[in-house]
Amino acid sequence: MAKESLVSKFLSRLPGKFTGAQQSVQDDQSARPQAPKLKLVFFIVDWHRANIVSDVCVEEKVRFHFTCRGMGTASSEVLNLLGIGSSEKAVITCLEQEVGVPVLLREVRKKLKNRSPGAGIVFTVPLSAINDPVLLIFKQSILKNEKIAASGEGAKMTGKSTHDLIVSIVNHGYSDELMTTARNAGATGGTVINARGQAHEGAVKFFGVSVQDEKELILILTAREKKVKIMQAICEKHGLNNEAQGIVFSLPVDDVMGLSSD
């Protein structure tokens, strides 16, 4: 009986301790900043127009935007429509709250509208998580964004997920072959960015992936129904068992538009 009494007393305390632990976790979570909806915005434009997009980002107080140099590979029939043909390109990546994206796109399109056909293309990718200090920076503009939302300017994005961004990483010099394969599978074009690969020793031994070799990162924006066929073709001809040693994955794109269209 004594043992049962001691056990009963011990067990009777457990729920209280567990509840306290739960409360501690809840208190910790409530102290963290509430996550705003963030989007990663990709602009792909001719290199000489990069400063136009960058200037708009500064004017609209976009907290983070980065520019890198790439090479367009689109076939000639879509060059004038999207402006992602065979020429030097700028890939400008912005981090912005969802409610502010339509305003940003409107201002960029306004500045590029009369430049020429094929001003470029823009698409957005939703984010699932980001570190707390960045969230705190975005919370500083919460009043401004509430005004944007109230005015209705933030309602112009469709939010319909009809496209995907296929990202391929191959050894240097294989991007042309990969794009030929992708076009044969239904892709209309892509943008190539030079990069440098780094892999863990375990990945090197298992996959044979080269460490710190020059790489090419190929971005292919495609309609969702074409994604699987394109990715399968790339994997079969340029995957890890081939000289290209390609890695391929896709990201959902929730909005896409040409920058020179009305």
Secondary structure as UniProt FT lines:
FT   HELIX           2..31
FT   STRAND          38..46
FT   HELIX           47..49
FT   HELIX           50..59
FT   TURN            60..61
FT   STRAND          64..72
FT   HELIX           76..82
FT   STRAND          88..97
FT   HELIX           98..100
FT   HELIX           101..112
FT   TURN            113..115
FT   STRAND          121..126
FT   HELIX           132..139
FT   TURN            140..141
FT   HELIX           142..151
FT   HELIX           153..155
FT   STRAND          163..171
FT   TURN            172..173
FT   HELIX           175..184
FT   TURN            185..186
FT   STRAND          191..196
FT   HELIX           201..207
FT   STRAND          214..223
FT   HELIX           224..238
FT   TURN            240..241
FT   TURN            243..244
FT   STRAND          247..253
FT   STRAND          255..258
FT   TURN            259..260
//
